[in-house]
Amino acid sequence: MLWLTNGEMMKLKDNSNYSEKYRHQCAVRQLIMYRKQWGLSQFREYMRKHKLDWQLVRDFEEQWTRGNRADKKGEWK
């Protein structure tokens, strides 16, 4: 089962499109939590040390700009 961002649950289908999207959103939320917990300096150091997919970084920046601070489970703005 999978919790969607709107709070509904759905079963994952075999084609992994849903699971890949969910995995990506979880990774973005993890970056948001790191940024929130560590502060900007430590977060920038982490980002310098780790090569992350540009889409992950782009979505992190977009979500952070929109005010997503991962305060709610599954939050996506």
KAHU-V595255 format. One record per helix or strand. SS is the DSSP state (@ for helix, = for strand). FROM is the first residue (numbers start at 1). TO is the last residue. If there is no record, write none. Layout:
# KAHU-V595255
SS|FROM|TO, SS|FROM|TO
This chain:
# KAHU-V595255
=|2|3, =|9|10, @|17|38, @|40|49, @|54|65
